[in-house]
Amino acid sequence: MTNNITIAWLVLPFFIGFTLYLLPRLDRYLALGVAFVSAGYALELFFEESPLNLKLLDNFGVTLVADRLSGFFILTNALVTAAVLLYCWRSGKTAFFYMQTIILHGSVNATFICADLIGLYVALEVISIAAFLLIAYPRTDRSIWVALRYLFVSNTAMLFYLVGAALVYQAHHSFNFAGLRGSPPEAIALIFLGLLVKGGIFVSGLWLPLTHSESETPVSAMLSGVVVKAGVFPLVRCALLLEEIDPIVRFFGVGTALLGVFYAVFEKDTKRMLAFHTVSQLGFVLAAPVVGGFYALTHGLVKSALFLIAGVLPSRNFKELQHQPIATPIWIALVIASFSISGFPLLSGFGAKVLTSKSLLPWQVIGMNVAALGTAISFAKFIFLPHERIEKKEEVKSGFWWAMTILLGGLIAANVVYYEAYTVNNIVKPLVTIAIGWLAYILIFKRTAIKLPRAIEQFDHQIGLMSLMLILLFWMVWA
């Protein structure tokens, strides 16, 4: 693959984004075309024998690296963006919405091929602006506050990151990721703090549930499906590049998986439960960096599908949904997605969990098994919802089923990537875990009414947690 193709692909979303704002009649078609181009580029990366390395500014070490790991994340971004665009096809969204969606798509793509700290910083800041505008799109008081809160948290984290990047440059006169080796502990701690907050990892990522649950349905799908992975991808890349970074990333992977699923098990709001579970699933991506790309693809598809399905349910409250039967076709889509994220065979979530479990270190196994059990309990809430054939026409957006075709079809298609996973031992373990999770839900958690405090999610507490996380990170890097 030539360097020119990569540069053209990188620039295309931004060029089309501003173009479609001038050509509003073509906005949806141009935006969808960009998503398909990204999918094609990602698939081409899987056939490349060696990574593409491209230096843009030699003196400052601004470099791009496109490889199979990038391919998984870019393909996730392409499929999720295409599904969201189809979901919104006849929703009356303005050209401004499609413009910001495709600019967000392009800036997220940029983070997946950045191999230097300053290029990554620019891409992450563009993501913050585009995401802010999409969250605030309804222009209600609530949406504007949630968007501003997201922007404040993101920008504060990026200030820490930028100071860390400057310290790395001071030590090595380069912004390359490899410069983290031998850099001062405070530099690595500051950079990791920014990425952990941006990716919604551990306690510094508890801004995420409110933001993702209060955004519009298609925006929630984009945020949970791909945007948070812009902060996760650099952590995975650094863990694979520098062996001394790997234990830190794995530690936060396990901690995040357990923290997110703990909240998800007790949550009674559908979108908040999905948002907390996004936190947990990002932990699975970090817990085994060597297979993080495939897990990110699986999670992006299934979580986007679940948020889009949650948007057409008659209520967000699980207690109310237990007394309001949903249409059988919607329930079937909900079950397929829930089965995949729980690790049920015949869907890509099964292969992703098997790959992850085989790549864990001994000290991670117990924690990740508990997280997997919590996942089964969480999604039993969806699987055991009542459903029936409803004669009256459901008010489902016309593009909903096209979006489901892409996302759920992707889960089925990706299942063939790791067909070696289908051994008796590999099949029995997730089935037993799911069965125990379902029994625990039916016998215990379905009847519990524990409401966890939300004080830690407040804006001022989140800023305070960044300081505590910085101390923890500094100690870990120094140790």
N, C-alpha and C positions, 0 to 999 in steps of 0.2 A: 504494500500500500504506500503510495507516494506521500510526501510531506504536504504537497499542494492539496490533496484530497482532504487530509486532516484539517488543514487550516480553513478550507472552504466549508467543511462540515461544522467546524467550531463557530464560524462567523455567521453561517446561514440563519440560525434562529433569531439573532439580533437584527439582521437585515430584514428578514420577513416580518419580525415583530413590529418594526416601525412602518413597513410597507403596508401591512394589512390594516393599520390604523387609518391609512389614507384611502384604502380600498375596502370599506366595510362590507360590501356585498360578497367579497371573497374571503372574509376573515376566517371562517370555519374551515374552508377547503385548504387555504394556505397553511394554517396551523396544523391540520391533520397531515398534510404533505410533509412538513418538517418532522413530525413524529415518525413517519414511515421511513424517512431518510436516516434518522438516528437508528432505527431498528436494523436497517440494511448495513449501516456502518458497524454496528455491534456484532452482527453475524459475521461480517468479514474479518473482524478481529479474531474470531475463534479459529479461523483457517490460516492465520499468520503464524509462521514457524518461529519468528523471533519478535520481541517487542519493538515498537516504533519509538525511537528516541529523537526528540527534536529540540534544539536550543534556539530560543528566540532572541535573547539578550545575553551574549556570552559573558560580558563583564559582571553581570549581576546574577548569573546562574539561573535565569528563568528558563525552565525546561518543561517539556511535555513528555509523558510516557504513556503509550496506549498498548495494552496487552490483554490477555484473557480475563484477568481480574477486572480491568476497566470494562471489558465487553459485557460481563454479567450486570454490572451496575448501569451501564448505558442502555442495555436492552430493557432492564426494569423501568428506567425512566421513559423510554420510548413507548412501551406497552401501556403503562399507567397513564401517560399523557394522552395517548390515543383513546383510551377508554373514557377518560374524563371528558375529552372533547365530544365524543359520541353521546355521552350521557347528557351533555349540555346542548346538544344539537338544535333542538327546537324549544329551548327554555327561555328565549328572548334575551340572552346575554348580549351585551354591547360589544363593539369592536375593542373597547378598552380592556374588557375581561380577557378576550382571546389574546390580545397583545401582551398583557402581563403574564398570562399562562405560558406563552411560547418563549418569552424572555426568561421566565423562571426555568423553563425546560433547558434553555441554552446555558444558563449559568450553572445549573446543576450538572449538566454534561461537562462543563469546564473543570469542575472540581474532581471529576473522575479521571482526568488525564493530567492534572497538575502534579508535578514532582518537585515543586519548590514552594517555599513558605509565602513569598510575596504574591505570586500568581494565585495561590490558593486564597489568600486574604482578600484579594480583589473579587474573586468569584463568590466567596461567602458573603461579602458585603452587598453585591448585586442581588444575591438570593434574598437577603434580608429586606431589601427595598421592594422587590417584586412580591414576596410573600406578604409583606405588610399591606401593600395595595390590594392584594386579593382578599386578605382577611377583612379589610375595611370596606370591601366592595359594596355591601348592602347599605352603608352609610347610616346605620343606626347608632345610637349612643353606645350600645353594648359592643357592637362590632368594632367601632373606632377605639374604644378603650382596650379591648382584647388585642387589637393590632398594635396599638402604641405600647402596651405591656410587652408584647413579643419583641418589638423593635428595641425597647430600652434594655431588656435582658440580653438580646443578641449583641447590641452595640457595646454594652459593658464587657461582655465576654471577649469580644473582638479587640478591645483595648488591651486586655491582658495578653492576648495572643500576639498583638503587634509588638508589644514591648519584648516578649520572648523572641520573636523573629529578629528584632534588632540586636539582641544579645547574641544570637547564633551568628549573625553576619559579622558582628564585632570579633567573634572568636575565630571564624574561618573565612571571612570575606566571600561568603557564598550563602545563598538562601536555599540551597538544595536540601532535601530531606536527610540525605546522608550526613549533613552537617550537625545533626542532633548528636551523633557520636562524638564524645569529647567536649561537648558544650557544657557550660555551667549548669548545675542542677536547677537553679532558678529559671533558666531559659526554657528547659524542657517542661518544668512544672507550669509555667505561664502558658506555653503553647498548648499543652494538654488540657489545661483548664478551659481555654477557649473552645477547643474541639469537643470536650465532654459536654459543655453547656450547649453548644450548637447542635450536637447530635442527640441531645436528650438523654444523657447517660447518668446513671446513679442519682443521688439526691440533687445534684446540680441540674438535672433534667426534669425536675418536677414542675417546671413552668409548662411543660408539654400538655398534660391532660386538659387543662382549661382552654388552652389555645386551640387544640385539635377538636375538642368537643363542641366549642362554641362557634367555630367557623361554619360556613355553608358546607353542605355535604360534598360537593365536588372538590372544594378547597381542602377539606379534611382528608379526602382520599389522596390528594397530591402531597399534602404535608406528611402524612404517615407513610405513604407508599414510597416516596423518593426524597423529599426535601431533607428530612433528618439524616438520611444516609450521606448527605454531603459532609456532615461532621464525622460520621463513622468511617467513611472510606479512607481518609488520611491516616486514621489510627490503625486500620488493617494494613495499609501499605507500609507504615513505619514498623509495625510488628514483624512483618515479613522481611523487611530490609535490615533491621537491627535486632539481633537476638537479645540484647539487653533490655529492649523495650517490650518484648513479647510478654514477660511475666506481668508487667503492669497492666497491659491491655487485657490479658486473660483475667486478672483479678477483678477489674471493673466489669468485665463481661459477666462473671458469676454473680457479683454483687447486684448488678443491674437486673439480671434475669430474675433473681429472687425478690428484689424490691418491687419491681413492676407487677409480678404475678401475685404478690401478697395483696396489693391494693385491688387488682383485677378480680380476685376471688370474692371479695366482699362488696364490690361496687354494684349498685342497683340501677344505674343509668347506662343505657346501651353504648352511647358514644364515649362516655368517660371510661367505661370498661375497655373498649377497644383502644382508647388512647393510652391507658395504663399498660395494656398488653403490648402496645408498640414499644414502650420503654423496655419491657421484659424481653421481647424478641430481638431488639437491638443488642441485648446482652448475649444472645445466642450467636449473633454474627461475630462479636468480639471474642467470645470464649474459645473459638477455634478459627483463628485468622486464615489458616491455609485453605479452608473451605468456606470462608465468609462470603465470597462472591455468589456462590450458588444459593446459600441460605438467604442472602439479601434479595435475590431474584424471586425466590419462592415467597418470602415475606411480603415484598412489595406488591406482588400480584394479589395475594390473598387478603392483605389488610385493606387495599384499595377496594376490592370487591365487597368486603364486609362493611366498610363505611358507606359505600353506595347503597347497599341493601338496607342498612340501618336508616338511611334517609327516606325509604319508602314504607317503613313499618308504621303502623297506626299510632305508636307511642314510643317514647324513649325509656319509659319505666318498665323494668322487667316484671314487677308485680302486676301492672296493668296488662301487659302483654300476655300473661298467663290466663287472662280472662277475655282476651280479644283474639280469636283465631285469625291467623293470617292466611292469605291465599296460598294454596299448595305449591304452585310454581315458584313463588318467592321463597317459600320454606325449603324447597329442594335446593335452590341456589345457596341459601343460607347454610344448609347441612353440608353441601359439598365443600364450601369454604371452611366451615368449622372442622370438618373431618381432616382437611389438608393441614391446617395449622396445628391440629392435635397430633399429627404424625400417622394418620391412617394410611395403610397400603393402597396402592393404585393412584395416588396423587403425589405430587412432587414434594410436599411437606414430609412425607415418609422418608424419601431418599435424603433430603436435607438434614433431618434429625439423625439418621443413621450415620451419615458422613460426619456430622458434628460429634456424635458420641464416640466415634472411632478416633477422632483427632484430639480428644480431651486428655489432659494430664491427670494422673491419679487423684490429686487433691481436688480436682474440679468435679469429679464424677457424682458425688453425693448431692452437691448443690444443684447441678444441672438436672439430675433426676427429679429432685423436688420441684424444680421449676417446670419440668415437663408434666408432672402430675398436676400442678396448679393450672397449667394450660388446659388440660382435659376437664378439670372442674369448672374453669371459667366458661368454656365454650359449650358445656352441657346446658348452660342457661339458654343458649340459642337452640340447641338440638332438640330439647324437650319442650319447646313452645308448642301450644296447640295450633293446628292448621286444619283447613277444610276447603272444599271446592266452593268458591264464591261466585254466584251467578252474575251479580252485577259487575260492570266493568270497573276494574281497578284503576285508580288514578296514578298510573305509573308513567314516568316520562318515556316518550317513544324511543329514546336512545338507550334506555336502561338495559334492554336485553342485548343490544349490540355490545355494550360495555361488558356485560357478563360473558358474552361469547369470547371476547378477547382475554379477559382475566381468568375465567375458569377454564377456558380452552388452553390457556398457557400453562395452568397447573397440571392439566392432564398430559399435554405435550412434553413438558419438562420432566415428567416422570420417567421417560425412556432414557434420559441422560445417564442415570445411574442404575441400570437394570441389575447390576451385580449385587445390589442391596437385598434382592429377594432370596434370602436364605431363611431356613426355618427359625434359627435363633434371632435373626434381625426382625422377622415378622412377629414373633411371639412377644417380645419385650414391649413394643409400643401398644400392642393390643391389650396386654395385661395392664399397662399403665393407664390406658384409656378406660378400661373396665373399672379399675379401682377409682379413677376420677369420677366416673358417672355414678358409682355407688355412693361415694362420699357426698356428691352433690344431692342425690335423691334423699339420702338418710340424714344428712347434717346441714349442708350449706343452703339448701332450698328453703329451709325453715328459719335460718338465722337472719337477724335484722341488725347486724352490727354496722354502725356508721362511723367510718374512720375520720378523724379530724382533718380539716383542710387548711389549717393555719400555715403549715409548712409551704403550701403552694402560693401564699401571698407574695406580692412583688418584693416588699422590703425584706422578707425572710429569704427569698431566693438570692438577693444580692448579698446578704450576710453569709449564706451557705457557700457562696463562691470563695469567700475568705477562708472558711474552714477547709474547703476542698483544696485550696492552694497550699495550705499548711500540710495536709495529708500527702499531696502530690510531691511536695518538696522533700518530705521525709522519705517517701518511697524511692524517689530518684536518687537521693543522697545515700540511702541505705544500699 
